[in-house]
Amino acid sequence: MGRPRIYCDACYGRQVHARQRRPRPIAGLRFAEIFDEPTGRAEQEVFERLFDMAHVGSWSVETLRRRGEQLRRVLAANPAGDPIPLSQVRAELGNIWQSRIVARVLDQCGQLVDDTETPTRQWIDRRTVTLPPAFRHDVRAWLLVLHEGEERARPRATATLHAYFSRAHAPLTEWASTRSHLREVTQPDVTAVLNRLNGHKRIGTFVALRSLFRFAKRHRLIFSDPTRRLRVGAAPSRALLPMTDDQVDTVTATVVTPMQRLVVGLVAVYAARANPLRNLVLDDVDLSRRRIRIGGTIHRLTEFTHDILTDWLTYRHNRWPGTPNPHVIVSADSVLGTSPVTDHHLTWHLSLLGIQLEHIRGDRILQEALSTNADPLHLAIMFGLSEKSATDYAVLARRLIQQPVEGSALEW
């Protein structure tokens, strides 16, 4: 196995920090030492649940009391004792971030009613209102079907909705000056829009418009699909720029927390993607036999990955010993349940520092290809790549071997 370039024990080693005064933990304290006597059975139940949640999350006394005050405010605004609407909780506490713990406690006690729309539905309403009236209703219905799915159509990711709408918005705005309905848009109209574009923007716009008009034809909003017989060819090759030594040094010097070291280390050694890392559970790790299963592929733990994994699991156990979450990577929020961390949590702090996991992953595969004579079969087996992806990396490695140009982007 080729040696990953991001492999610096000194940079990934244990960090020694000065002792800082930490808030007083709730471990060993009783319920009555923190909260006043609840006024009723329902209030007793929710405060006991909050107290249990604080133990699981290893909150400080100050944090628990602050959450308790927020909970009392919400309960005081609903003296009748009926289930509390989520919109009322958010209105009372100010925003979604402040209200999430209180809402979770009430929900687990059966005292919450979710009367809000999902953030994606709110986004759809906000964006479609900016469209010309001629297309507004039909485009909104299209986005809702993409979001929620329908018979024989699975829901699409929120990022897909954002991409499709951003590509379709400009053509729809242009057509609104001469067209009063989607059924009036013709094939020459679509062709004229596509001919002004090139590269990935051309491909992306065509895919978005094809999705919109297929939806409209399926639901009998138009008589014929103007994109049906159009072809725009294959997407152009993307450029992959191998990481420079300076970039590698920056990454190894930047990641300092146990979670950052684990995530970047697993990507740098096993070319793991973010989603399999988010869904990695404790049963996938076998420290005694030095094995780890990532995305269905079993890897041998090296000394490096064994050390960073042990460091993280030790930190995880010490920080949240009572969490029921079975996932290896957890956060202060996810330890209260059993769901994996969000992709936002996994990559946000790294992205702020300029660390792109996909760039590290691509560089790792490329370095392996260069060290094994660009063997696509070896790449497919080692990293669980598809036949096409393994071949693409092998071709790129051969190109680099034949024409090594320092600092140049190689197409693949």
VODODREN-617135 format. One line per field, with one value per residue (C-alpha): residue number from 1; residue in three letters; chain; x negated, y, z negated. Coordinates in Angstrom, 1 decimal. Each point is the difference from the previous one (the first is absolute). Example, Ala and Ser with C-alpha at 12.3 -4.5 7.8 and 13.67 -1.06 7.14 Angstrom:
resi	(1_2)
resn	(ala_ser)
chain	(A_A)
X	(-12.3_-1.4)
Y	(-4.5_3.4)
Z	(-7.8_0.7)
END
This chain:
resi	(1_2_3_4_5_6_7_8_9_10_11_12_13_14_15_16_17_18_19_20_21_22_23_24_25_26_27_28_29_30_31_32_33_34_35_36_37_38_39_40_41_42_43_44_45_46_47_48_49_50_51_52_53_54_55_56_57_58_59_60_61_62_63_64_65_66_67_68_69_70_71_72_73_74_75_76_77_78_79_80_81_82_83_84_85_86_87_88_89_90_91_92_93_94_95_96_97_98_99_100_101_102_103_104_105_106_107_108_109_110_111_112_113_114_115_116_117_118_119_120_121_122_123_124_125_126_127_128_129_130_131_132_133_134_135_136_137_138_139_140_141_142_143_144_145_146_147_148_149_150_151_152_153_154_155_156_157_158_159_160_161_162_163_164_165_166_167_168_169_170_171_172_173_174_175_176_177_178_179_180_181_182_183_184_185_186_187_188_189_190_191_192_193_194_195_196_197_198_199_200_201_202_203_204_205_206_207_208_209_210_211_212_213_214_215_216_217_218_219_220_221_222_223_224_225_226_227_228_229_230_231_232_233_234_235_236_237_238_239_240_241_242_243_244_245_246_247_248_249_250_251_252_253_254_255_256_257_258_259_260_261_262_263_264_265_266_267_268_269_270_271_272_273_274_275_276_277_278_279_280_281_282_283_284_285_286_287_288_289_290_291_292_293_294_295_296_297_298_299_300_301_302_303_304_305_306_307_308_309_310_311_312_313_314_315_316_317_318_319_320_321_322_323_324_325_326_327_328_329_330_331_332_333_334_335_336_337_338_339_340_341_342_343_344_345_346_347_348_349_350_351_352_353_354_355_356_357_358_359_360_361_362_363_364_365_366_367_368_369_370_371_372_373_374_375_376_377_378_379_380_381_382_383_384_385_386_387_388_389_390_391_392_393_394_395_396_397_398_399_400_401_402_403_404_405_406_407_408_409_410_411_412)
resn	(met_gly_arg_pro_arg_ile_tyr_cys_asp_ala_cys_tyr_gly_arg_gln_val_his_ala_arg_gln_arg_arg_pro_arg_pro_ile_ala_gly_leu_arg_phe_ala_glu_ile_phe_asp_glu_pro_thr_gly_arg_ala_glu_gln_glu_val_phe_glu_arg_leu_phe_asp_met_ala_his_val_gly_ser_trp_ser_val_glu_thr_leu_arg_arg_arg_gly_glu_gln_leu_arg_arg_val_leu_ala_ala_asn_pro_ala_gly_asp_pro_ile_pro_leu_ser_gln_val_arg_ala_glu_leu_gly_asn_ile_trp_gln_ser_arg_ile_val_ala_arg_val_leu_asp_gln_cys_gly_gln_leu_val_asp_asp_thr_glu_thr_pro_thr_arg_gln_trp_ile_asp_arg_arg_thr_val_thr_leu_pro_pro_ala_phe_arg_his_asp_val_arg_ala_trp_leu_leu_val_leu_his_glu_gly_glu_glu_arg_ala_arg_pro_arg_ala_thr_ala_thr_leu_his_ala_tyr_phe_ser_arg_ala_his_ala_pro_leu_thr_glu_trp_ala_ser_thr_arg_ser_his_leu_arg_glu_val_thr_gln_pro_asp_val_thr_ala_val_leu_asn_arg_leu_asn_gly_his_lys_arg_ile_gly_thr_phe_val_ala_leu_arg_ser_leu_phe_arg_phe_ala_lys_arg_his_arg_leu_ile_phe_ser_asp_pro_thr_arg_arg_leu_arg_val_gly_ala_ala_pro_ser_arg_ala_leu_leu_pro_met_thr_asp_asp_gln_val_asp_thr_val_thr_ala_thr_val_val_thr_pro_met_gln_arg_leu_val_val_gly_leu_val_ala_val_tyr_ala_ala_arg_ala_asn_pro_leu_arg_asn_leu_val_leu_asp_asp_val_asp_leu_ser_arg_arg_arg_ile_arg_ile_gly_gly_thr_ile_his_arg_leu_thr_glu_phe_thr_his_asp_ile_leu_thr_asp_trp_leu_thr_tyr_arg_his_asn_arg_trp_pro_gly_thr_pro_asn_pro_his_val_ile_val_ser_ala_asp_ser_val_leu_gly_thr_ser_pro_val_thr_asp_his_his_leu_thr_trp_his_leu_ser_leu_leu_gly_ile_gln_leu_glu_his_ile_arg_gly_asp_arg_ile_leu_gln_glu_ala_leu_ser_thr_asn_ala_asp_pro_leu_his_leu_ala_ile_met_phe_gly_leu_ser_glu_lys_ser_ala_thr_asp_tyr_ala_val_leu_ala_arg_arg_leu_ile_gln_gln_pro_val_glu_gly_ser_ala_leu_glu_trp)
chain	(A_A_A_A_A_A_A_A_A_A_A_A_A_A_A_A_A_A_A_A_A_A_A_A_A_A_A_A_A_A_A_A_A_A_A_A_A_A_A_A_A_A_A_A_A_A_A_A_A_A_A_A_A_A_A_A_A_A_A_A_A_A_A_A_A_A_A_A_A_A_A_A_A_A_A_A_A_A_A_A_A_A_A_A_A_A_A_A_A_A_A_A_A_A_A_A_A_A_A_A_A_A_A_A_A_A_A_A_A_A_A_A_A_A_A_A_A_A_A_A_A_A_A_A_A_A_A_A_A_A_A_A_A_A_A_A_A_A_A_A_A_A_A_A_A_A_A_A_A_A_A_A_A_A_A_A_A_A_A_A_A_A_A_A_A_A_A_A_A_A_A_A_A_A_A_A_A_A_A_A_A_A_A_A_A_A_A_A_A_A_A_A_A_A_A_A_A_A_A_A_A_A_A_A_A_A_A_A_A_A_A_A_A_A_A_A_A_A_A_A_A_A_A_A_A_A_A_A_A_A_A_A_A_A_A_A_A_A_A_A_A_A_A_A_A_A_A_A_A_A_A_A_A_A_A_A_A_A_A_A_A_A_A_A_A_A_A_A_A_A_A_A_A_A_A_A_A_A_A_A_A_A_A_A_A_A_A_A_A_A_A_A_A_A_A_A_A_A_A_A_A_A_A_A_A_A_A_A_A_A_A_A_A_A_A_A_A_A_A_A_A_A_A_A_A_A_A_A_A_A_A_A_A_A_A_A_A_A_A_A_A_A_A_A_A_A_A_A_A_A_A_A_A_A_A_A_A_A_A_A_A_A_A_A_A_A_A_A_A_A_A_A_A_A_A_A_A_A_A_A_A_A_A_A_A_A_A_A_A_A_A_A_A_A_A_A_A_A_A_A_A_A_A_A_A_A_A_A_A_A_A_A)
X	(0.0_-1.3_-0.9_2.5_-1.7_2.1_-1.7_-1.8_-0.1_-1.4_3.0_2.6_-1.6_1.7_0.2_-0.9_2.1_-0.2_2.6_3.0_2.7_3.0_3.6_1.3_1.4_3.3_-1.5_1.0_2.6_3.6_3.1_1.0_-3.4_0.6_3.7_2.8_2.9_2.1_3.6_1.6_-0.5_-0.5_-2.6_-1.7_-0.2_-1.6_-2.5_-1.1_-0.5_-2.0_-2.1_-0.6_-1.0_-2.5_-1.7_-0.3_-1.3_-2.4_1.4_-1.3_2.3_0.3_1.1_2.6_1.4_0.1_1.9_2.3_0.9_0.8_2.2_1.9_0.6_1.6_2.1_1.1_1.3_2.3_1.7_2.8_-2.4_0.9_-2.7_-2.1_-0.5_-3.6_0.6_0.9_-3.2_-2.1_2.0_-0.6_-3.7_-1.0_-1.4_-0.4_-3.4_1.1_3.2_-1.3_-0.7_3.3_1.8_-1.7_0.9_3.6_0.2_-1.5_2.7_2.8_0.7_-1.1_2.0_-2.1_2.1_-3.0_-1.0_-3.3_-2.9_0.0_3.7_-0.6_-2.8_2.2_2.7_-2.6_-1.7_3.1_1.6_-2.7_1.0_2.3_3.7_0.3_-2.3_0.1_2.6_-1.3_-3.6_1.0_1.8_-3.1_-2.3_2.4_0.1_-3.8_-0.1_2.7_0.0_3.0_1.0_-3.0_-2.2_-2.1_-0.6_-3.1_-2.7_0.5_-3.3_1.6_3.0_-2.3_-2.0_3.0_1.8_-3.1_-0.5_3.7_0.6_-1.7_1.8_3.4_-0.5_-1.0_3.0_2.5_-0.2_1.5_1.6_2.9_-0.3_-2.4_2.0_-1.0_-3.7_-1.4_-3.0_-1.6_0.4_-1.9_-2.6_-0.6_-0.7_-2.4_-1.9_-1.1_-1.5_-3.0_-1.7_1.6_2.4_1.5_0.3_1.5_2.6_1.1_0.4_2.0_2.3_0.5_1.0_2.5_1.6_0.2_1.8_2.4_0.7_0.5_2.6_1.6_-0.9_-1.4_0.8_-3.5_-3.5_-2.3_-3.1_0.9_-2.1_-2.8_-3.5_-2.9_-2.7_-2.2_-1.2_-3.5_-2.9_-0.6_-3.4_-1.7_-2.9_-2.2_-0.7_-3.2_-2.5_1.1_3.6_-0.9_-2.0_2.9_2.5_-2.3_-0.7_3.6_1.9_-0.4_3.1_0.5_3.0_-1.9_-2.9_2.2_2.0_-2.9_-2.1_2.6_0.4_-3.8_-0.6_3.1_1.4_3.3_2.9_1.9_3.2_-1.5_-2.0_3.2_1.7_-3.0_1.2_-1.9_0.6_-2.0_-3.1_-2.0_-3.1_-1.2_-0.2_-0.9_2.8_2.5_2.9_0.8_2.8_0.0_-3.7_-2.2_-3.4_-3.0_-0.7_-3.5_-1.9_1.0_3.7_0.1_-1.5_2.3_3.1_-1.0_-0.6_3.5_1.8_-1.7_1.0_3.6_0.4_-1.4_2.0_3.4_-0.2_3.8_0.9_2.2_-1.2_-1.7_-1.9_-3.7_0.1_2.4_0.5_1.4_3.4_0.0_-1.0_3.5_1.5_-1.1_-0.3_-3.3_-1.5_1.0_-2.2_-0.1_-1.5_-2.5_-1.4_0.9_-2.9_-2.5_1.4_-0.4_-3.7_-0.3_-0.1_2.0_0.5_0.7_-3.4_-1.8_1.9_-0.9_-3.6_-0.2_1.4_-2.3_-3.1_1.0_0.3_-3.4_-1.6_1.6_-0.6_3.5_1.8_3.8_0.9_-2.2_1.7_3.5_-0.7_-1.9_2.4_3.3_0.0_2.3_-1.6_0.2_-1.4_-2.9_-0.8_0.2_-2.5_-2.3_0.1_-0.8_-2.9_-1.5_0.4_-1.9_-2.8_-0.4_0.3_-0.8_0.7_-0.4_3.1_2.2_3.6_0.5_3.2_1.8)
Y	(0.0_3.4_2.3_2.9_3.4_1.4_-2.3_2.1_-1.4_3.3_2.0_-2.6_-0.8_0.7_3.7_1.2_2.9_2.1_-0.9_2.3_0.5_-2.0_0.6_-2.1_-3.4_-1.4_-3.5_-1.0_2.7_-0.8_1.4_2.0_1.7_1.7_0.5_1.2_-2.4_-0.3_1.2_-3.0_-3.5_1.2_2.6_-2.7_-2.3_2.5_1.3_-3.6_-0.6_3.2_-1.2_-3.4_1.7_2.2_-3.1_-1.6_3.2_0.7_3.5_2.5_1.1_3.5_-1.5_-2.2_2.9_2.2_-2.7_-0.5_3.7_-0.1_-3.0_1.8_2.9_-2.2_-1.9_3.3_1.2_-3.0_-0.4_-2.2_-2.9_-0.8_-1.2_3.0_1.0_0.1_3.5_1.2_-1.4_1.7_3.3_-0.1_-0.8_2.1_-2.4_-3.7_-0.4_1.1_-2.0_-3.3_-1.6_1.2_-1.3_-3.4_-0.3_0.8_-2.3_-3.0_0.7_0.1_3.7_1.5_0.5_0.8_2.5_1.4_-0.6_-1.6_2.4_-1.2_0.7_3.5_0.4_-1.1_2.6_2.8_-0.7_-0.7_3.2_1.8_-1.8_1.6_-0.8_-2.0_-2.7_0.4_-2.7_-2.7_0.5_-0.2_-3.2_-1.4_0.9_-1.5_-3.3_0.0_0.6_-2.4_-2.6_-1.7_-3.3_-1.5_3.0_0.2_3.3_1.9_1.6_3.7_0.9_-1.4_2.3_3.0_-0.9_-0.7_3.2_2.2_-1.4_0.3_3.5_2.0_-1.7_0.2_3.7_0.6_-2.0_1.8_3.1_-1.9_-3.1_-0.3_-3.7_-2.9_-1.6_3.0_-0.7_-1.6_-2.0_2.9_2.1_-2.6_-0.4_3.7_0.1_-3.0_1.3_3.1_-2.3_-2.4_-2.5_-1.2_3.0_-1.1_-3.6_1.1_2.3_-2.8_-2.5_2.4_1.0_-3.6_-0.9_2.9_-0.8_-3.7_0.7_2.4_-2.7_-2.7_2.1_1.2_3.6_0.2_-1.8_-0.9_0.0_2.5_-1.7_-3.5_-0.1_2.3_-1.3_2.0_-2.6_-1.2_2.2_1.4_-1.5_1.4_1.1_-1.6_1.8_-2.2_1.6_1.9_-0.5_3.3_-1.1_-3.2_1.8_2.4_-2.8_-1.9_3.1_1.2_-3.0_-0.1_-1.4_-3.8_0.0_2.1_-2.4_-3.0_1.3_1.3_-3.1_-2.5_2.0_0.3_-3.7_-1.8_2.7_-0.2_2.3_2.2_-2.0_-3.4_1.7_1.5_-3.4_-1.8_-1.9_-1.5_-3.5_0.9_0.4_-3.0_1.4_-3.4_-1.4_3.4_0.2_2.6_-0.2_3.2_0.0_-3.8_-0.2_-1.6_1.7_-0.9_2.6_1.3_1.2_3.6_-0.6_-2.3_2.8_2.8_-2.3_-1.0_3.7_1.0_-3.0_0.8_3.7_-1.0_-2.3_2.5_2.8_-1.8_-3.3_-0.4_0.6_-2.5_1.0_-3.0_2.1_0.5_3.7_2.0_3.6_1.7_0.0_-3.6_-1.6_0.7_-2.4_-2.8_1.9_0.6_3.5_2.2_0.5_3.7_-0.9_-2.4_2.4_3.5_0.6_-1.5_2.0_3.2_-0.8_-0.7_-3.8_-1.8_-3.7_-0.8_1.5_-2.1_-3.1_0.6_0.6_-3.2_-2.1_1.7_-0.7_-3.6_-0.3_1.6_-2.5_-3.1_0.6_1.4_-3.3_0.6_-3.4_0.7_3.4_-1.5_-2.6_2.2_2.9_-1.5_2.0_-0.6_-1.3_3.4_2.0_-2.5_0.3_3.8_0.2_-2.5_2.0_3.2_-1.7_-1.2_3.5_1.4_-2.6_0.7_3.8_1.2_3.7_1.7_1.8_-0.8_-1.2_-3.4_-0.8_-3.3)
Z	(0.0_0.9_-2.9_-0.3_0.1_-2.9_-2.5_-2.6_-3.5_-1.4_1.5_-1.0_-3.3_-3.3_-0.7_-3.5_-1.1_-3.1_-2.6_0.1_-2.5_1.1_-1.0_-2.8_1.3_-1.1_-0.7_-3.6_-0.4_-0.8_1.8_-3.1_-0.2_3.4_0.5_-2.2_-0.7_3.2_-0.3_1.7_1.4_3.6_-1.1_-2.1_3.0_2.3_-2.5_-0.9_3.7_0.3_-3.0_1.6_3.3_-1.8_-1.5_3.5_1.5_-3.0_-0.4_-2.6_-2.8_1.6_3.4_-1.7_-2.0_3.1_2.0_-3.0_0.0_3.7_-0.6_-2.8_2.3_2.6_-2.5_-1.7_3.3_0.3_-3.4_1.4_0.2_3.6_2.5_1.0_3.7_1.2_1.4_-3.4_-1.5_2.7_-0.5_-3.7_0.1_3.0_2.6_1.0_-1.5_-3.5_0.1_1.2_-3.4_-1.5_3.0_-0.2_-3.7_0.6_3.0_-1.9_-2.7_2.5_-0.6_3.3_3.3_3.1_1.8_2.1_3.5_0.8_0.8_3.6_0.5_-1.4_2.4_2.9_-1.0_-0.3_3.4_2.1_-1.0_2.0_3.2_2.6_-0.8_3.2_-1.2_-3.8_-0.9_2.3_-1.0_-3.7_0.6_1.8_-2.9_-2.5_1.9_0.1_-3.7_-1.2_2.8_1.5_1.4_1.8_-0.8_-3.1_-1.8_1.1_-2.1_-1.0_1.9_3.2_-0.4_-0.5_3.1_2.2_-1.0_0.5_3.5_1.0_-1.5_2.8_2.9_-1.7_-0.7_3.7_1.4_-2.2_2.2_3.0_-1.5_-2.5_-0.8_0.1_2.9_2.2_-0.3_3.1_0.9_1.8_-3.2_-2.0_2.8_0.1_-3.8_0.2_2.9_-2.0_-2.7_0.0_-2.2_-3.3_0.0_3.3_-1.3_-3.3_1.6_2.4_-2.9_-2.0_2.8_1.1_-3.6_0.0_3.3_-0.7_-3.2_1.9_2.7_-2.6_-1.8_3.2_-0.4_3.6_3.2_1.1_-1.6_1.8_-1.4_1.1_3.2_-1.1_-0.6_-1.4_-0.1_-2.8_-2.8_0.5_-1.9_-3.5_-1.1_-3.0_-1.5_-2.3_-3.3_-0.3_-2.9_-1.5_0.0_-1.7_-2.6_-0.6_-0.6_-2.3_-2.1_0.0_-1.4_-3.7_-1.7_-0.3_2.4_2.6_-0.2_0.3_3.0_2.0_-0.9_1.2_3.2_0.5_-0.5_1.3_2.4_-1.9_1.0_-2.6_0.1_-0.9_-2.8_-1.4_0.0_-1.5_-3.1_-2.9_1.3_3.1_-2.1_-1.3_-1.8_-1.2_3.5_1.5_2.5_1.0_2.4_1.9_2.5_0.2_0.7_-2.7_-0.6_-2.1_-2.8_0.3_-3.0_0.9_0.5_-3.1_-2.1_1.2_-0.3_-3.5_-1.0_1.3_-1.6_-3.3_0.3_1.0_-3.0_-2.5_1.4_0.5_-2.0_-0.1_3.7_1.7_3.4_1.8_2.5_-0.3_0.8_-2.2_-1.0_-3.1_1.7_1.5_-3.3_-1.3_2.6_2.4_3.4_1.7_0.1_2.9_3.0_-1.1_-3.3_1.5_2.7_-1.2_-2.4_2.5_2.9_-2.0_-0.2_3.7_-0.3_2.7_-0.8_3.7_0.9_-2.6_1.2_3.6_-0.8_-2.1_2.9_2.4_-2.2_-0.3_3.8_0.5_-2.4_1.5_3.7_0.6_-0.5_0.1_-1.5_-3.0_-0.5_0.3_-2.6_-2.4_-0.1_1.2_3.2_2.9_3.2_1.7_-3.0_-0.3_3.7_-0.1_-2.8_1.7_3.3_-2.0_-1.7_3.3_1.4_-3.0_0.4_3.7_-0.2_-3.5_-0.1_-3.4_-1.2_3.1_-0.1_1.6_1.7_-0.6)
END
